[in-house]
Amino acid sequence: MRGEKIYEYDLDFTGVTDYGVTMEAILSGKEKVPPQGARFDVAFEGRAKGRLSGRVRGVDYLRMRADGRIDLDIRVTIETDDGHRIALSADGGAAMRPAEPIADLFENVRLTTAAAATAHVPQSWSADGGQLLFTLNTGGVLGAWTGSQNPGSRSALMRLAMRERQVEAFAGIQTRDRAVNAEFSPYGAWVAYNSGDNPSVVYV
């Protein structure tokens, strides 16, 4: 069983900032990626469509590695058609296809907003798109993305398995306040989170 597609977007590259070697020189084979890697800031913009629809603009602060992989560090602003803004951040990796100007991307995506109308966006997708982390609030009213909560209420970190269509508590994590900033590691083996109980501490 496949998961539901949340959005897709078409992008135009609007600029590339390089740091000592150009991306064109590397992709054309005129230069090799140096042992320490090569950093590029790739700016882009376009349109998203689906459950999230609107204007997309952002930058990928990517690093090409000497072993052929590409490390991603993407920061995007989505301005929805109904006037809200959603921040998208993504890390992960990419690999160029042999003899093709195409890269396969594997991203760990996080969407964040404080707008009440769009506060249902997920906390963190696993890199393979098969799992979603979200917070379940019980016993009180949780202020939308503010962390405020009524006395006696609790929150639990939950995991949705897309293939099985099952929701379950993740590792028994419960707090007196909303579990925040829960995020999969780039390859999905670990989850890092902190909570309103002690926001200065990060747990793995």
Secondary structure, 3 states (H helix, E strand, C coil): CCCCCCEEEEEEEEEEEECCCCHHHHHCCCCCCCCCCEEEEEEEEEEEEECCCEEEEEEEEEEECCCCEEEEEEEEEEEECCCCEEEEEEEEEEEECCCCCCEEEEEEEEEECCCHHHCCCCCEECCCCCEEEEEEEECCCECCCCCCECCCCEEEEEEEECCCCEEEEEEEEEECCCEEEEEECCCCCCEEEEECCCCCCCEC
